Amino acid sequence: MNNWLKIALLTSLPVLSHAHTMSPFLLPEVFDTKAASNISFQSAITVEKFFVAGNNFKTSYVITQPDGQQKPVTAAATLKRFNIAEVDLPTDGTYRIRTQDAVGNSGKYALVDGRWLRVRPVRAGMQNPAPAKAAETATAQKAPAPTQPPRMIAADQVPANAKTLEVTNHLIAESYVTKGKPSAIPLPSKKGFEFKLLTHPNELYAGESLKAQVLMNGKPVPNLEVDVFKGASSYEPNAKREQPHVKTNAKGEVEIKFEQAGIYLMTASYPEANPDATKKPATDNFTYGLTVEVTE
């Protein structure tokens, strides 16, 4: 079956309910080609890691060519659940395809009684007749004690004098395609959240590893969890998608070993979820997805 037809069929499947957080991904039609003048790719948000597109997100793309030149690319088709785009491959070498200026839903937090609570919109028909006092909202003094402290608050319950904070969620997805012989991959820009690949992504084989360094504005990110997922088709309902996760070391370096051939998605979030709501949230959050193919 043609690879692109296979991708299209897989993305038509319904999304299953999972506990995993949603991640952006970018999936090329092929990762390695001998003489194609262009290839297609798709991008989407996935919950069912990762062949099933859950939702689309607004983005353009930037293609870094083997000579280092960067070319902008826009989607050829923007659908509800995913984008489809094409990229030209004018010369031999390795191309990086990366989303650009993509943001998820923004978030708002309010500091109530010493805790930063996420502000959720008030749903139609569920407005309270009168806003509760801040102490009643945050600590539920007039209600049975909850098993855990509250982490959210309705917009109409936020005290008028509460400090608030807007949070931007940045979505980054990238992949690499090689035409002919592989060439050097682009160096990191040292801006924002990046994976500096120490292993060529188009020369991965079963039983070997991908090595990378995770950077934030050019500085190593230590002790960050990286999740790994193996693609599986609709004909493999019992396939084990989730692989053992790994963590970066003190230098921000990570090694991901692939036991089997296939297509893999590596995801990471920065900063990681903060279990202590007393800590002020970061104003910028990053969710990253890298797609690679591992061959026999």
N, C-alpha and C positions, 0 to 999 in steps of 0.2 A: 504493500500500500504506500502511496506517496506520503512523504513525511508531513507535508502541509495539510493534506486531507486528514491524516491521522490526528494532527493537533486540533483541527477544526471539529472533528467528531468528539474528541475528548472534552473540549470546552463546552460542548452542548449538554453535558451531563449536569444533573442537579447538584448543588452544593450540599454536602452532608454537614450535620452539626458536630463541631469539634470544640475541644477546650483550647486548642491552639489559637494564639492571636493571629490576626490577619497580617500577611506580608506581601510586599510588591514582588513581582517577578517579571523577567524579560526572557522570552523563549524563542531562539532563532529556529528557522526551518531546518537548517543544518549548521553544524559547528565547523565543518571542514569540507572544502570543495576544491576540485581540481581546476576547473575553468569557468565556473558560473560568473556571469557579468553582474548579477545582482541576486540577493536573497530576500526572503520575507521574514518577518518576526512579529510576535505579538507581545503585549504587556497587559497586566491585570493585577488585581488584588486576589490572593488566594487564601482560602481557609483550609480546604481539603488539599494538603500539600502533595503535589502542586500542579498537577495536570488539569485541575478544574478551576476555571476562572470564576471568581465570585462576583466581583464588581470592577468596573472600570475606574480609572482615575485620570484626571486631566494632566497631560504631560506632553512636552515635545521631546526630541531626542537630539543627542550630539554624537556624531560618529568621528572617532579619532582614527585616521588612516595610517598605514604603515610609515609614511614619511612624517608623521606628527601633525599634519594639518587636520583641523577640525571642521566638520561640515554639519550644519543643522538639518534635521529631518523632521517632517511633520507626519502625522498618521494619515495613511491612505483611506482608512475607514475607522470611524469612531462609533462603536456599538455600546450597548448598555453594560455589557459584561467585560469587554476587552477592546483594545485597539489592535489594528493590523497596520503594519508599515513595511516599507521596502528600503533597502540600502544598496547603493551601487558599489561594486568591487572592481575598480578600474585597474588595479595593479596587484601583483602577488604580495602576500604578507598577511599580517594579523591586524584585524580591525576591532576596536572596542566600541560597543553600542551601549549607551548609557542614557537613562532618563534625565530630564533637565527641568528644573523649576517646578517640580511636582510637590504638592502639599496635600495632606489629608485634612480631615475635619479639624478645625481649630478648637481649642478647649479653653475653658475659663475656670479659674479656681478662686475661692474666697477664703480668707483667714477668719475662722469663727472659733472663738474660745481656744485659741492656740493651735488649731488644726487647719491645714489647708484642705478644704473640701472641694471636690469637683462640682461645678454648678451644672445642673441638668435643666433643660427647658421644661416649662410647665406645659403638660399635655392638655389639649382642649377638653373641657368638661371636668378637669380634675383640680381646678384652682381651689385653694382654701379660701373660706370667706374672709379670713383676716390672717396676715402673716404672724407666725409664732415668734416669740421672743428669741433672741440669739441663744440664750442659755438653754431654752427648751428645745431648740432645734438641734444644737450640737451635742447635748448630753442626754436628751430625752428624759428629763427629770420627772415628767408627768406620765411617762410610759414605762412599761416593764423594761428592765435593764437588758440591752441587746448583748449577744454573745461577743460581738466585736464592736469597737467604736465606729461611728458613722464615717463613711468615706465620700458621701455625696450629699448634696443639698439642693432643693428645688430653687429655681431662680426667684420665686416670689417669697422665699424664706430668708434670703440673704439680708442681714442687717444693713441699713442705709449707710452706716459709717464703716463697714467692713472693708479691709484692703482686698483688692482683687488683682488677678494676674492673668494675662492672655498667654496661651501656649500655642506655638506653631508646630505642627507635625510634618516633618519633611520625609518624603518617600523617595528612595533611591533604588533603582534596579539596573543591573548591567550584565553583559555577557560578552564573549569574544568569539569571533569567527575568523578562520584562517583560509585564505585562498592560496593554493600551491604550498610553498615552503613557509613555515612560521617565521615571523620576525619579532624583534624586541617589542615588548608591550609598553604602553605609555607610563611615564613616571607619575607619581601622585602629584596633585596640584598643591597640596598642603593647605587646602581650604575645605572646611567642613569635614564630614565623616567619610572615610575612605578605607578600602582594603588595598594595601600595597602587596601585590602578588610576587612571591619569591620563586614560585614554580610557574612555568608557562601553562596557561589554562587549556591550551589546545594540544598538550602533550601529556595527558593523564592516562594512566593505565591501571587496570585492576591490580590490587595488591600494593599500589604505590600511594604516595601522599601529595596533597596540595599544601604548600607552606605559604603563609602570608603574614603580614604585619598590619594590625588594625590601628588606624590613626585618626585623631581628631585635631584638625587644624595643624597637621604635621607632627603632632606629638603622640607617642604610643599610648594606647588604652590598655592598661593591665587588668587582669582578672575579669574579663568580659566574656559572657557566655555566647557561644556560636552554636546555633541549632542546625542540624543537617537532615535533609529529607531526600529520599530516593523516589524518583518518578515512577508511577505505575499506571497502567492503562485500565480501562473499564473492564477488561477481560481478566484482571488480576485483583478481584475484590478483597482477597485475603493477604495481599502483598504487604510486607512490612515497610511502610514509608518512612517512619521516624527512625533515624539512626542515632547512635550515641552522640550526645553533645560534647563539645570540648570548650576549654577556656583558654584565654590568652595568658601568657606568662608575664613576668614583671616588665619585659620589653615590648609587650603588646603583640608578641608572636604567637601564632597558632599553627598546629599541624593537623590536617584532616586526612585520615587514611580511608581509602575506598577498597572494600573487599571484593566488590562485584562491579562489572561493567554496567553502565546505565547513565541516565541523566540525573543530576543532583542539584538541589537548591540549598545554599547556605544562607542563613538569615541571622541578623543581629540587630539589637536595638540599643540606642545610646541616648541619654543615660538609661540604665536598666531601671525597671519598676522600683519605686521607692516604697517599701512597706511601712515606713514611718511617716504618717501624714503631718507630723510636726515640722518636717523639713520642707523648706520652700521649693516648689517644683522648678525645674529648668524651663526657661522660656522657649527653648528650641529642642525638640526631640527628633531623633533620626531613626528610621526603620529601613534596613538595607537588605537586598537580596541579590545573590550572585548565582548564576546558573552556569554549570559546566557539564561537559560530556566526558565520561570515563569509558575507554575502549578496552577490549580484551588484550 
